Amino acid sequence: MEPQSKEHSLPRPRVKATLVLGSETYTVNVKEGILSEQLVSMKEESMSILKDFIIKHNVPNDVPDEPLEGSSGDEDDLLEKPPVKTKRRK
């Protein structure tokens, strides 16, 4: 049996992630557990980083990706009700 070197006996991170959010960079390194446990830990830590970033920068949750169609001042026209036609009996 061969003696293990320090390199093999220390747990090394198998899961690493770098999050670049604007001008800020965050690194997630998970060293403990089997690979699936490391992935779960990385997800939890990443979600925590994202939550803190959103709270810190007060980024609203509902930001449309593209401008809505017809939002160029036609809102008043949409609020008006069309005339109601009544049926006449013969």
N, C-alpha and C positions, 0 to 999 in steps of 0.2 A: 504494500500500500504506500503510495507516494504522499508526502505531506503537501497540504494545500498552501499556496502562497496567500499573502494578504489580499491580493487582487481577487481571488476566487472566493474567499471567505466573507468579504464584506458585501452586503446587498447593494447592488448598483441599480440606479433608477432605469427601468425599462420604458417608462412612460414619461415623456417630456412634452411640454407645450409652451409656446410663446404667444401671448396675446398682445397685439399692437392695437391700442384704442386711441386714435388720434395721435397725439405726441407722446403718450404714455405707453410703456412696455412692461408687461407682467410675464413672469416665468413660473410655470408650474412643474415641479419635479416630485414624483412620488417614488419612494424607495422601499416601502414595506408591503409585504403581502405578495400573493401570486398575481399574475398579469391581470386577471379579471377584477381583482380587488383594487389594483392600481388604477385601472380605467375608471372604476366607480369613484374612487377618491379624486381623480383628476377632474371628473365631471362636476363633482360637488364643489371643489375648490374654484373651478372656472366659473360656475354659476354664481358663487359668492363674489368673485372679482367683478363680474358683469353687473350684479346687483349694486355693489358699492359704487361702481363707475356711474351707473345711471342715477343713483341718488346724489352723488357728488356733483355731477354736472347738470342735474335737474332736466334730463332729457325726457320729453313727454313720451308716453307709451304709444299714442295713436298719431303717428305722423304719416300722412299719405306720401307714397313714393312719387306720384305724379299729380299735377293739379287736376281737380275734378272738372269734368266737362260742363260747360255752361255756367261757370262760377264767375263770369266776368260782369257781374252786376245784373244779371237776369233773375236774381233771387226775388225781387219784388213781383215780377211777372208770375213766378211760380206760386206765390202766396195768394194771388187773386183767384177767386173761384170762377170757373166758367159759368156762363148763364145757363140756368136750368130751363129745359123745355118742358112745357106742360102739355099733356094730351087733352084734346077737346073731344067731348062725346057728341055724337050726331043725334 
